[in-house]
Amino acid sequence: MPRGGYREGAGRKKEYNEPIKKILLGLPESVLRRLDEYTIEHDLSRPKAVAQLLSQAEVAPPPEPQQVDTSKMLSELKNLKQQLTRKSAS
């Protein structure tokens, strides 16, 4: 009776639909503790937690810096300078 070999549906199921690249990642202990807390709260493995956190970071890009109207700012500074010179002259 033959044993072993490939059987349909046998073995661990793939977690992702693409190739997996293993890496070594060094983290400060405080960050690792926070990651482990996150994994427990969300019932995830460390790799899945990192993947989930990265996808959340991609969803929320950092805000764009605000454009400042420099001409208005310069005008206000000139007015302030004039007020200060008037006060010091009197």
GUMAR-353208 format. One record per atom (N, C-alpha, C): residue number from 1; atom name; residue in three letters; x, y, z. Coordinates in Angstrom, 2 decimals, padded with zeros to 5 digits. Layout:
N
NUM CA ALA X Y Z
...
// end
This chain:
90
1 N MET 000.86 -001.17 000.00
1 CA MET 000.00 000.00 000.00
1 C MET 000.91 001.24 000.00
2 N PRO 000.83 002.09 -001.03
2 CA PRO 001.68 003.29 -001.10
2 C PRO 001.23 004.34 -000.11
3 N ARG 002.20 005.06 000.46
3 CA ARG 001.91 006.13 001.41
3 C ARG 002.70 007.37 001.02
4 N GLY 002.24 008.52 001.51
4 CA GLY 002.96 009.76 001.28
4 C GLY 002.66 010.33 -000.09
5 N GLY 003.42 011.36 -000.44
5 CA GLY 003.23 011.99 -001.73
5 C GLY 002.14 013.05 -001.69
6 N TYR 001.94 013.68 -002.82
6 CA TYR 000.96 014.77 -002.94
6 C TYR -000.45 014.22 -002.96
7 N ARG -001.31 014.83 -002.16
7 CA ARG -002.73 014.49 -002.17
7 C ARG -003.51 015.78 -002.27
8 N GLU -004.51 015.82 -003.07
8 CA GLU -005.36 017.00 -003.26
8 C GLU -005.93 017.46 -001.93
9 N GLY -005.74 018.75 -001.61
9 CA GLY -006.29 019.32 -000.40
9 C GLY -005.47 019.07 000.85
10 N ALA -004.35 018.36 000.73
10 CA ALA -003.53 018.05 001.91
10 C ALA -002.54 019.19 002.16
11 N GLY -002.10 019.30 003.40
11 CA GLY -001.07 020.27 003.74
11 C GLY -001.64 021.60 004.20
12 N ARG -000.71 022.47 004.58
12 CA ARG -001.08 023.80 005.07
12 C ARG -001.59 024.66 003.91
13 N LYS -002.64 025.38 004.15
13 CA LYS -003.22 026.26 003.14
13 C LYS -002.36 027.51 002.99
14 N LYS -002.25 028.03 001.78
14 CA LYS -001.48 029.25 001.53
14 C LYS -002.21 030.44 002.13
15 N GLU -001.44 031.33 002.77
15 CA GLU -002.02 032.52 003.37
15 C GLU -002.18 033.65 002.37
16 N TYR -001.32 033.66 001.35
16 CA TYR -001.32 034.74 000.36
16 C TYR -001.35 034.13 -001.04
17 N ASN -001.80 034.91 -002.01
17 CA ASN -001.89 034.45 -003.38
17 C ASN -000.68 034.88 -004.21
18 N GLU 000.43 035.14 -003.56
18 CA GLU 001.65 035.56 -004.23
18 C GLU 002.84 034.99 -003.48
19 N PRO 004.01 034.98 -004.11
19 CA PRO 005.18 034.44 -003.42
19 C PRO 005.50 035.22 -002.15
20 N ILE 006.05 034.52 -001.18
20 CA ILE 006.39 035.11 000.11
20 C ILE 007.91 035.24 000.18
21 N LYS 008.38 036.41 000.64
21 CA LYS 009.81 036.66 000.82
21 C LYS 010.06 036.78 002.32
22 N LYS 010.91 035.92 002.86
22 CA LYS 011.22 035.96 004.29
22 C LYS 012.30 037.02 004.53
23 N ILE 012.14 037.77 005.64
23 CA ILE 013.12 038.80 006.01
23 C ILE 013.44 038.69 007.49
24 N LEU 014.57 039.25 007.86
24 CA LEU 014.91 039.39 009.27
24 C LEU 014.69 040.84 009.62
25 N LEU 013.89 041.10 010.64
25 CA LEU 013.52 042.46 011.00
25 C LEU 013.88 042.71 012.45
26 N GLY 014.71 043.72 012.67
26 CA GLY 015.07 044.09 014.03
26 C GLY 014.23 045.28 014.48
27 N LEU 013.61 045.15 015.63
27 CA LEU 012.77 046.21 016.19
27 C LEU 013.16 046.47 017.64
28 N PRO 013.02 047.71 018.09
28 CA PRO 013.20 047.97 019.52
28 C PRO 012.18 047.16 020.32
29 N GLU 012.56 046.78 021.53
29 CA GLU 011.68 045.95 022.35
29 C GLU 010.33 046.62 022.60
30 N SER 010.32 047.95 022.77
30 CA SER 009.05 048.63 023.03
30 C SER 008.12 048.53 021.82
31 N VAL 008.69 048.61 020.63
31 CA VAL 007.87 048.50 019.41
31 C VAL 007.36 047.07 019.26
32 N LEU 008.23 046.11 019.56
32 CA LEU 007.83 044.71 019.48
32 C LEU 006.71 044.39 020.46
33 N ARG 006.80 044.97 021.67
33 CA ARG 005.70 044.77 022.64
33 C ARG 004.39 045.32 022.10
34 N ARG 004.45 046.51 021.49
34 CA ARG 003.22 047.11 020.92
34 C ARG 002.69 046.26 019.77
35 N LEU 003.60 045.72 018.96
35 CA LEU 003.18 044.85 017.86
35 C LEU 002.52 043.59 018.40
36 N ASP 003.11 043.01 019.44
36 CA ASP 002.52 041.80 020.03
36 C ASP 001.15 042.10 020.65
37 N GLU 001.00 043.26 021.28
37 CA GLU -000.31 043.64 021.82
37 C GLU -001.33 043.74 020.69
38 N TYR -000.90 044.33 019.56
38 CA TYR -001.79 044.46 018.41
38 C TYR -002.18 043.08 017.87
39 N THR -001.22 042.16 017.82
39 CA THR -001.53 040.82 017.30
39 C THR -002.54 040.11 018.19
40 N ILE -002.41 040.30 019.51
40 CA ILE -003.35 039.66 020.44
40 C ILE -004.74 040.27 020.30
41 N GLU -004.79 041.61 020.25
41 CA GLU -006.09 042.30 020.14
41 C GLU -006.83 041.92 018.86
42 N HIS -006.09 041.70 017.77
42 CA HIS -006.73 041.44 016.48
42 C HIS -006.62 039.98 016.04
43 N ASP -006.12 039.11 016.94
43 CA ASP -005.99 037.68 016.67
43 C ASP -005.26 037.42 015.35
44 N LEU -004.03 037.99 015.24
44 CA LEU -003.22 037.86 014.04
44 C LEU -001.84 037.33 014.39
45 N SER -001.16 036.80 013.40
45 CA SER 000.26 036.48 013.57
45 C SER 001.05 037.77 013.38
46 N ARG 002.32 037.75 013.78
46 CA ARG 003.14 038.95 013.60
46 C ARG 003.22 039.37 012.13
47 N PRO 003.52 038.44 011.21
47 CA PRO 003.61 038.86 009.81
47 C PRO 002.30 039.45 009.29
48 N LYS 001.18 038.85 009.67
48 CA LYS -000.11 039.39 009.20
48 C LYS -000.40 040.74 009.83
49 N ALA 000.00 040.93 011.08
49 CA ALA -000.19 042.22 011.73
49 C ALA 000.62 043.30 011.03
50 N VAL 001.88 042.99 010.69
50 CA VAL 002.73 043.96 009.98
50 C VAL 002.11 044.29 008.62
51 N ALA 001.65 043.28 007.89
51 CA ALA 001.02 043.51 006.59
51 C ALA -000.23 044.37 006.73
52 N GLN -001.05 044.10 007.75
52 CA GLN -002.27 044.87 007.96
52 C GLN -001.95 046.32 008.32
53 N LEU -000.97 046.52 009.19
53 CA LEU -000.60 047.88 009.58
53 C LEU -000.03 048.65 008.39
54 N LEU 000.74 047.99 007.55
54 CA LEU 001.28 048.66 006.36
54 C LEU 000.17 049.04 005.38
55 N SER -000.82 048.16 005.23
55 CA SER -001.92 048.50 004.31
55 C SER -002.74 049.66 004.86
56 N GLN -002.87 049.75 006.20
56 CA GLN -003.57 050.89 006.79
56 C GLN -002.79 052.17 006.58
57 N ALA -001.46 052.07 006.66
57 CA ALA -000.63 053.25 006.45
57 C ALA -000.73 053.74 005.01
58 N GLU -000.89 052.83 004.06
58 CA GLU -001.04 053.20 002.66
58 C GLU -002.36 053.91 002.41
59 N VAL -003.38 053.53 003.14
59 CA VAL -004.70 054.12 002.94
59 C VAL -004.73 055.58 003.37
60 N ALA -004.01 055.90 004.42
60 CA ALA -004.03 057.25 004.96
60 C ALA -002.69 057.94 004.69
61 N PRO -002.55 058.57 003.52
61 CA PRO -001.28 059.24 003.23
61 C PRO -001.11 060.47 004.11
62 N PRO 000.14 060.87 004.32
62 CA PRO 000.35 062.05 005.17
62 C PRO -000.25 063.29 004.52
63 N PRO -000.71 064.23 005.32
63 CA PRO -001.34 065.43 004.76
63 C PRO -000.32 066.27 004.00
64 N GLU -000.78 066.92 002.96
64 CA GLU 000.07 067.80 002.16
64 C GLU 000.38 069.06 002.96
65 N PRO 001.59 069.60 002.82
65 CA PRO 001.87 070.86 003.50
65 C PRO 000.98 071.97 002.95
66 N GLN 000.54 072.84 003.83
66 CA GLN -000.36 073.90 003.40
66 C GLN 000.42 074.99 002.69
67 N GLN -000.18 075.52 001.63
67 CA GLN 000.42 076.64 000.91
67 C GLN 000.14 077.91 001.69
68 N VAL 001.17 078.71 001.89
68 CA VAL 001.05 079.94 002.65
68 C VAL 001.11 081.11 001.69
69 N ASP 000.19 082.06 001.88
69 CA ASP 000.18 083.27 001.07
69 C ASP 001.24 084.21 001.64
70 N THR 002.41 084.20 001.05
70 CA THR 003.53 084.98 001.60
70 C THR 003.32 086.48 001.41
71 N SER 002.62 086.89 000.37
71 CA SER 002.42 088.33 000.16
71 C SER 001.59 088.92 001.30
72 N LYS 000.57 088.20 001.74
72 CA LYS -000.25 088.67 002.85
72 C LYS 000.58 088.71 004.13
73 N MET 001.39 087.68 004.33
73 CA MET 002.22 087.63 005.52
73 C MET 003.23 088.79 005.53
74 N LEU 003.84 089.07 004.38
74 CA LEU 004.79 090.19 004.31
74 C LEU 004.10 091.52 004.59
75 N SER 002.90 091.69 004.07
75 CA SER 002.14 092.92 004.31
75 C SER 001.85 093.09 005.80
76 N GLU 001.45 092.01 006.47
76 CA GLU 001.17 092.08 007.90
76 C GLU 002.44 092.39 008.69
77 N LEU 003.57 091.82 008.28
77 CA LEU 004.83 092.10 008.96
77 C LEU 005.25 093.57 008.79
78 N LYS 005.04 094.12 007.59
78 CA LYS 005.35 095.53 007.35
78 C LYS 004.48 096.43 008.23
79 N ASN 003.20 096.12 008.32
79 CA ASN 002.29 096.89 009.17
79 C ASN 002.73 096.82 010.64
80 N LEU 003.10 095.64 011.08
80 CA LEU 003.55 095.47 012.45
80 C LEU 004.83 096.26 012.71
81 N LYS 005.74 096.24 011.75
81 CA LYS 006.98 097.00 011.88
81 C LYS 006.69 098.50 011.99
82 N GLN 005.76 098.97 011.16
82 CA GLN 005.40 100.39 011.21
82 C GLN 004.79 100.76 012.56
83 N GLN 003.93 099.90 013.08
83 CA GLN 003.32 100.16 014.38
83 C GLN 004.37 100.21 015.49
84 N LEU 005.33 099.29 015.41
84 CA LEU 006.37 099.26 016.44
84 C LEU 007.28 100.47 016.35
85 N THR 007.61 100.93 015.15
85 CA THR 008.48 102.09 015.00
85 C THR 007.75 103.35 015.49
86 N ARG 006.42 103.43 015.26
86 CA ARG 005.64 104.57 015.74
86 C ARG 005.63 104.61 017.26
87 N LYS 005.43 103.43 017.87
87 CA LYS 005.38 103.35 019.33
87 C LYS 006.73 103.71 019.95
88 N SER 007.81 103.26 019.33
88 CA SER 009.13 103.55 019.90
88 C SER 009.52 105.02 019.69
89 N ALA 008.98 105.66 018.62
89 CA ALA 009.28 107.06 018.35
89 C ALA 008.53 107.98 019.32
90 N SER 007.38 107.56 019.81
90 CA SER 006.59 108.44 020.68
90 C SER 006.93 108.31 022.12
// end
